[in-house]
Amino acid sequence: MSATAPGQVRWLVTGAAGMLGRDVLSVLAADPQAEVTALGRADLDITDAAAVLAAVEGHDVVVNCAAWTNVDAAETEEAAATAVNGTGVRNLAAACAKAGARLLQVSTDYVLPGDATEAYAETAPTGPVNAYGRGKLVGEQAVAELLPERGYVVRTAWLYGEHGKNFVATMLRLAAQRETLDVVDNQQGQPTWSLALARQLAALGRAALAGRAPAGVYHGTGAGRTTWCGLARETYRLSGLDPERIRPTTSAAYVTPAVRPAFSVLGHDGWAAAGLSPLPDWREQLAEALGTPAFTELAAAARTSESDRAQ
């Protein structure tokens, strides 16, 4: 890697072609002190330990956005999912340990059992209920073991954004196709905009380098809580659509291969130790996100369809 100017920070973003990875790149692009290496899945297979070792060398901060994200497929392909979400993360942690780099590992609420009634603290006991969660927990454990002073696990949940398939975009697309939608109303969680999480990851990386952020687990989710039905209705309301088109149902109506946690509300007390504020309320994030081009285009098409049906 070429010499870096004084004050410059060398960032490596893995999984850089994905929804979150692309947002992390856009955030870092606005930082004049950031020198960024972006590696997508085609550029770096994180299950290849030798390739990971070579890629990490010379960097100060690694943000790992590479992951197996197909939750249902993980049930029948657990070894393959864990190879990425567990072994791949171990490879990154080992490479960061050798290079002296900080690792920001994006994890998930699915490492928790989902049976609580109050927000899970960062220190709450884990207990995944599906294969995806088990694999992600293997990754968390590798970071804690190999990078006790330089490893950061940031759990997120209910992620949506401009650059990938996600619930908010799907609801807007379906609004242009269907009169009503039945949406699950008995799972609680915290919708999180990928760009807001990307901003938080960049801030955490800077705090880590400055020695202000203790290593460990952080919860990168929107404040507050809602259900999938509540998220869909708020998406419609903010987009100028009729929220009553969303009808509540239960998860029993949508049986999936992987069990989903019924309660995915996370506490955010850990950010204070790093001198950082938690992510904003989920409604605030959603309102800002829906003002971005990809979502405004979907909303405009949905409003046109809704108007046509009313005539």
Secondary structure as UniProt FT lines:
FT   TURN            6..7
FT   STRAND          9..14
FT   TURN            16..17
FT   HELIX           19..29
FT   TURN            32..33
FT   STRAND          34..39
FT   TURN            41..43
FT   TURN            46..47
FT   HELIX           49..56
FT   TURN            57..58
FT   STRAND          61..64
FT   TURN            71..72
FT   HELIX           73..75
FT   HELIX           78..82
FT   HELIX           83..87
FT   HELIX           88..99
FT   STRAND          102..108
FT   HELIX           109..111
FT   TURN            122..123
FT   HELIX           131..146
FT   TURN            148..150
FT   STRAND          151..156
FT   STRAND          159..160
FT   TURN            162..163
FT   HELIX           167..175
FT   TURN            176..177
FT   STRAND          181..184
FT   STRAND          188..189
FT   STRAND          192..193
FT   HELIX           194..209
FT   TURN            210..211
FT   STRAND          216..219
FT   STRAND          226..227
FT   HELIX           228..238
FT   TURN            239..240
FT   HELIX           243..245
FT   STRAND          246..249
FT   HELIX           251..253
FT   HELIX           269..274
FT   HELIX           282..289
FT   TURN            290..291
FT   HELIX           293..310
//
